[in-house]
Amino acid sequence: MTKFNFEEETTREGTFSIQYEGTEPVFGRTGLAPFWIADMDIKTPEAITEAMKKRLDNGIFGYTIWKNPKFYGPVKQWWKSRFDVDLTDDMITYAPSVLYTVSEAIRLNSEKGDGVILTMPTYNAFLKVLKGNDRKVVSCPLIEENNEYSFDFEHFEALCREPENKVYVHCNPHNPTGRVWTREELQKMKDICLQNDVFFVSDEIHMDFVRPKEDFVSMAELMEEDDPILVTTGLGKTFNLASLPHSYFITKNEPLKEKIVREFDHRYNVGTANSLILAAIEAAYMECGDWVDELNDHLEGNFDYISDYIDEHLSEHLSFKKPDSTYLAWISFEKSGIPDAVMHKALVDIGEIAVSPGHMYDLAENGRFRMNVASSRKRIEEGMERIHRTIERLKEESKV
Ligand SMILES: Cc1ncc(COP(=O)(O)O)c(C=O)c1O
């Protein structure tokens, strides 16, 4: 028996949501059915909303200390109960956002002009952060075969050996492909980085969407005292809290931790916590494990629906491998032969749907788009119909 309703109709009206109201700069118009940016059309669990309401009732939202047992306790409890990882207070540091931490880790471990290694495809904001920090994007493309992605260790090692490449930004689970890395792969990546003095940043914000959850291995598990490794994560994806900026990072490298905290406190003066998010973290991590499990079952159902729909109606044009994680479907239209620009324009003009063009996550076109499946089944059905309609019309126009 399920306890939670993920089919509930939701609205973002009046909330200035980027998903709905922010399509113009990326897709050239508004009024599209949105399945692009990674937030959910699913309400945050009630236990979290209630905890925030209770905090609101206090009426005072002054500067807030994050170093307190109600922050550390729930974070440690979550990691132990979900992933069997033992964290200690001194390994955990609150920070304003995941990207903020990625950016600081890069700034503190490299100089302008140095190389930062990224896999391709990559989460697009990593590209933005490297550009914003005047670092060079060093591309280590994943190896793709039939929509399965693997890591190119030989290429990676060669890149790590180059003295100007100072940092590797890893994504686990991987956005956009949904690849979950194994313990052996992670150990190998870590060994190569350590042997070559390359700092290892692991962005694990999608960690709660690994199916089954036991398959998630965090870099935090492989860390040893003083390792030049940092894991950054948060609750923004898992509990749909992205507009309440926060994150936390995990490291056993005390000097690095102190350096980052000094930057937060003295360079930017953002060392205090968001009081609402502290209430949310406690409720989420202490009370909402069942909700996350059921949400993952719902997402799995949505991915099955997409997979079946493609098999039934679109197998000549699309291919898709169900990911082991995330709520992002990475769909290939390579076999359709439709050029990227034609497909992306048609999805907007004909299907009136906003899915993320694959080239947002790469340095080149890749014959793919990324579709966010974190909504009711009804919305996913509508999304697939729009994609179907787009391809049918292209066929009629002899573009396929
Ligand atoms: C891999 C990854 N990291 C980080 C973020 C964003 O995190 P934050 O908003 O805390 O910077 C996202 C959001 O899509 C993401 O997919």
The ligand as a Tripos MOL2 file, in Angstrom:
@<TRIPOS>MOLECULE
LIG
   16    16     1     0     0
SMALL
NO_CHARGES

@<TRIPOS>ATOM
      1 C1         24.7440   17.7140  -10.5210 C.3       1 LIG1
      2 C2         24.1230   18.9390   -9.9340 C.ar      1 LIG1
      3 N1         24.8100   19.6620   -9.0230 N.ar      1 LIG1
      4 C3         24.2930   20.7710   -8.4680 C.ar      1 LIG1
      5 C4         23.0410   21.2280   -8.8000 C.ar      1 LIG1
      6 C5         22.5230   22.4830   -8.1930 C.3       1 LIG1
      7 O1         22.8610   22.5800   -6.8320 O.3       1 LIG1
      8 P1         22.7890   23.9840   -6.0890 P.3       1 LIG1
      9 O2         21.5090   24.6310   -6.5040 O.co2     1 LIG1
     10 O3         22.8290   23.6360   -4.6330 O.co2     1 LIG1
     11 O4         23.9900   24.7540   -6.5090 O.co2     1 LIG1
     12 C6         22.2830   20.5220   -9.7560 C.ar      1 LIG1
     13 C7         20.9670   20.9990  -10.1860 C.2       1 LIG1
     14 O5         20.4340   20.6070  -11.2070 O.2       1 LIG1
     15 C8         22.8380   19.3500  -10.3240 C.ar      1 LIG1
     16 O6         22.1670   18.6040  -11.2170 O.3       1 LIG1
@<TRIPOS>BOND
     1     1     2 1
     2     2     3 ar
     3     2    15 ar
     4     3     4 ar
     5     4     5 ar
     6     5     6 1
     7     5    12 ar
     8     6     7 1
     9     7     8 1
    10     8     9 2
    11     8    10 1
    12     8    11 1
    13    12    13 1
    14    12    15 ar
    15    13    14 2
    16    15    16 1
@<TRIPOS>SUBSTRUCTURE
     1 LIG1         1 GROUP 0 **** ****
